[in-house]
Amino acid sequence: MVKVAIVKCDKYEEEKVENAIRKSLEQIGGLKKIIKTGDKVFLKPNFLTAKTPDEAVTTHPFIIKAVIKCVREVGGIISVGDCPGEVLLGIEKIWEITGVKKVCDEMGVELVNLEKSGSKEVVLNNGRRLVIAIPILECDCLISLPKFKSHTLTGLTGAIKNLFGTIPGLNKASYHRVCKGPADFASVTADILATVKPKLAIMDGVIGMDKDGPSAGRIRDIGVIMASYDCVALDTVMSHIVNYPPMKIDTIRVASEQDLGVADLKNIEVVGESLDAVIIKDFKMPFTVWKSRIPEFIKRFYWRQIKIKPYMDEKICTKCGTCAKICPVSAIKWVKGYPKVDYKKCIECLCCSELCKYKAVELEKSFLINLWLKSDKPSKF
């Protein structure tokens, strides 16, 4: 029986966070089960973009600091790093704004630039080629430190999706280009999970995000810290907390189908708080998840009308150019001084929405999706 610990934690007070982390680890069996003295331990937080900790986009530095303390006590040699989507705009800026640099400097821990540390191509049995940062492949113990958030592409982003950040820079764009939708993308995250084999995941759910996450959604008080040796089980419990079927989250479903973890609640022992005590009945999933619930026969005949289109709100847009720089298919061009989407090229990966730190990228439903959702908001398309 796989264990998932849920510990209540309602504020980012350093002592309170550390106590919750320690309690969650004790409840699943502790760190000595997975870490020996001298082991190289790599902590993989979510540093998606240059956001401050109170904006609920990135893993809070107090979470990282508490895990560093716990790992150090069992003799682990610690490194911290990520390959965030906005890395082309400057990893050092992201380190500063998210607060991770301050923590690592204070704790004397190496903060690794995975964009410059080298990468290695791994060829899988299914023929897929993954380019993974070398420090991830060479560590003895990888720990995923995700943020509790919704996600416009995958529905939820948790311990599994967080591992996409082990792929350096522009290589991420190549996977978005070849993936035709959430299920294809989930097959990539499942292959990454199978390759990097994290031994532990600790989820920062003190505050999180719903609606159009992972960066443009609504900040929510979640009030939990969660831990498990099984990334799939952790994400499954997360899905139950937001009252959404885990098998409708492709990253969970595909990983489960490949026997990379447990997604059946009957085979998961929830320890600490009960699920009933932490369920969020009014958690709002991104409207994009409803596209996957449209029957296939409708999709086949009306696929041109089933679209989710990003567009830039010129009243908010600062013309920073992030959306154009990170678009994996170069579908965003400058028109009259503002970025515009070429919808003939757009693959609806929604990276532009994910990485716009000004929330200037709006997501528009096509007419048929509006009908399907019985939305009263008029469509622009």
N, C-alpha and C positions, 0 to 999 in steps of 0.2 A: 504494500500500500504506500503510495507516494504521499508525502506530507507537504502541505502548503500552510505556512503560518500567516495569520492576520493579527496585527497588533495595532490598536488605536493610537493615533498621534495627531493631535489637532493643530499644533503650531510648530514652526521652525525655531524652536529654542534648542540650543546646542545640546544641553544635558538631556532634554526630553527625547530628542531624536536619537542620541546615542543609546539611551536606555531601551528605546523601542527596537533599535537594530539588534542590540544584544539579546533581548528577549526573543525576537523572531528567530535568531540563529540557534539559541538554546532549544527552542521548541521543535526545530527540525532535526537536531542532532549535533549541531556545532560545526566549527571550522576544522577541527582536527580530523574529521572524517575525510576531508578532501585536500588538506594542505599539510605538508611535512616541513620541518625546519630546512630552510635553504631553497625551498621551491620558489620559482619565479611566478609571481601572481600579477595578472594584468586586469585592472579595473576598467571596464568599458561603459562609461556613462553615456547619456544622450546630450550632446552639445549642439543640437540641430543648427542653431544660428545664434547671433550675438544678441542675446536677451538676458536681462537681469533675472536673478532667482525668483523674484516675486511675480514674474510674468507667466509662470507655470509652463514654460516651454522646455526648459532644460533640467537635468538632474540637479537638485539643490546641493551646494557645496557641503552642508552639514551632513548630508547622507554620505558623501564621499569621505569626509573626514572621519566619521564614525567607523566606516568599513576599514579604512586605513589602520585605525587603532586596533581593531579586532584582528585583522590579518597579521599585523606586526607582533601581536601577543603570542601567536602560534608559530612565529619564525619565518613568515613569508617575506620575500624580497619584492617590493611593490613598485609597479609602474602604472601610470594612468594615461589614457589617450582615447581619441575618437577620430573619425574622418567625417566631420559634419558636411552637410550639403553645401553650406555657404563658405567652404574652406578657401575657394579661389579668391575670396575677398579679404583673406587674412586670418590665419589661425590664431595668431597672437592676440588680435582684437577680441576674438571669441573667448579665449582663455581669460582675458582681463574682465570682460563684462559678465561672464557667467559665474565668476568668483572662484573658478577651479585653480587658477594660478596662485592666488593668495593662500589657499589651503595647502597646495603642494609645496609651496615655498616654506610655509610654517611648519609642515610636517617633515620636510627634507625628503620628499618623494619625487622621483623623476616624472616629469610631464613630457610625454613622447609625442613628437610631431609625426604622425603616421604617414603623412604625405612625403616626408623626406627620409623615413626609416627603411625604405626599400619594400618591395612586394614580391610575391612569388605566385606563378600561375599553377593552379592545381587542376588536373584533369580528372573528372569524376567518371564513374562507370557508365553513367548515362550519356557521356560525351560532352557534357557542359564543362566549360573552362571558367574557373573562378580565379580572380586576381585578389589575393588576400595580403594584408600588411604582414611583413615578416615577424614583428614582435608578437602578433597574435598567434601565429603558427608555432612560435618557439617557446611560448610560456608553458609552465607546468599546470597552471590553473587560470582559466579565464572566468571572470565574474561579470555578468551582465547587470547593469544598474539603470534600468529603464525608468521613464516617467509615465505616469498613469494618464493617458490621453486618448482622445478619439483621433481618427485619421481619415481624410477624405478618400484615399485610395484603398486602404486596407480595413477600414471600419474602426479598428482599434490598433494602437501601436503599443507593444509591450516588450517582454523579454526576447521574443523571437525577432520581431521587426528591428529592434535595437541593434541586432547583429549585422544589419546591412551596412552599418557604419564601420565595419572592419575592412570594407573595400575602399581603397584610396581614390580620391578625386574623380577624374573624368571617367574612370571605369564604371562608376555608378550609372552614368548616362547611357552606356552601351546596353546595360540590362533593361533600363526603361524603354529603350528603343525597340528591343526585340519582344518585350512582353506586351501581349494584346489586351490585358486586363488584370484584375486583381488575382485571379486564379494562377495565371502565368507568373505574375510577380511572386506569389506565394511559393511557387515551386523553386524560385531562386532563393528565397529566404530559408526554405527547408533544406536546400543543398548547403547553404552557408552554415546552418545549425549543425548539420551532419558532419561538416568539415572542421569547424573550429571547436566543437564539443565543449561548451561552457559547463562548468561543474556546479555553478550556483547562480541564482538570479535574486536580486533584492530590488523591489519596486518602490520608487518614491511616489506615494499616493497621499501625501499630506495635503497638498493642493494639486489639482489636475485640470483637465480641460475636456469639455464636451462640445457638441455642435461641430463646426468646421475646423477641427484640429488637423495637424498637430501644432500650428502656431497662430491661426486666425480664429480660433474658437472662443468659447466662453470659459473663463476661469471658474472652477468649481472647488468648493471645500469637499474633499474626499475623506480625509481624516484617518488614513491607514498607511502602514508600512507593511509590506508583504515579502516573504522569502520562501524559496524552494530550491531544491537541487534540480528540479525538472522545469525547464522554461515553458514547455507546453502546458503543464499542469498549472503553473502560475498564471499564464494568460487565460486559461480556462476559468479559473476562479475569478479573475478580473472581469471576464465576460459575464459571469453569473452576477457579480456585484452590480453591474450596470443593467442587469435584467435583459440581456440580449443573448440569444442562443449561440454558444461557442462554435458550433459546427457551421454557422453562417459567416464566421470570420475565416476567410480562406487561409490565412497564415497558420491558424490553429488546425483547421481541417486537414490541410495537405501534410503538415508535420505529423499529425496523428496517423494519417493513412500510411505514412512511411515509417511508422513505429519509432518515431524520434522522441516520444513522450506520451503522457497520459492525458486524454481529453475527456474521459468519462468520469463524471463526478462521483460515481459509485466506487471508483477505484482511487479516489483522492481523499485523504484524511485532512480535513481542515482543522487546524489546531489554533489555540488562542481564542480569538473572537469567533463567534458563529457567523455563518453567512447571513442569516436572517438579521443579525444586529448591524450589518454594514451595507445591505442592499440599498441602492439608490434608484427609487422607482421613477424619478423624473429626469434621469440622465438622458440627454438628447444626442442620439447618434447623428453623424453627418447625413444629409439627405442623399448623398451619393450612394449609400449602401442600398437604397431602395431600388436602384437600377438593376442590381443583381437579382431582385425578387420579381422582376417582370418575366412572365413565362417565355420560354424559348421560342415558341411558335410566333409570338408577337415580335420578338427580336429579329427573327429570320425575315419577316415580311416588312418590318417597319424600322430596320436598324438605322436608316438615315435620319429618322425622326427621334431616335433615342440618344440624345446627346446631352452632355454636361460641358458647357463651354466657359472657360475663364475669360474675363475681360477686365481691363484696368480702369478703375475709377479715377478720372483725371483730377477730381477735386482732392483726392488723397495722395495720388502718386507723386513721389518726389523726384522722379526721373533718375533714380540711382542706378538702374540698369541691371539689377540682380536677376530679375526674371529672364531677361534676354541672355545673360551669361550662362545661366544654369539650365536653360531649356535643352533637353537631350536631342531634339530634332531640329533645332534652330527655327522654330515656328514663330518666334517673336521678333518683329522688326520695328524700327523707329519710323513713325509716320507723324509729320507735323510736330516733332519734338516729343512725342509720347510713344511708349511701347504699345504695339498692336499685335494681336494674335492672328496668324494665318491659319484659319480653321481647316484648310485642306491638308495642312501638315500636322496639325495638333493631334496628339495621340491620347489626350485626356489623362496623362499621368499626374497632372495637377502639381508638379514640382514648383511651378511659379507661385501658386497659392501657398504651398507649404513653406517656401523660403522668403516670402515678402514680409519683412519685419514691420512694414507700415500698414499691413492689412488692406492694401490697395487693390488686391486681385479678388474680384467677386466671381462667384460661380453661378452661372445661369442655367436653369433647366429648360430643355426644349419643350415644345408645345405638348408632345405626347407624354413626357414625364410629368408635366403639370397636371394633365388629365389623370394620370395614374395615381398621383399623390393627392388628387382633388385639391390642388393648391389654388388659391384665389389671387396669387401674384401673377400679373401679366408677364408673358415671355417676350424677350427682345428678339427672338429668332423665329 
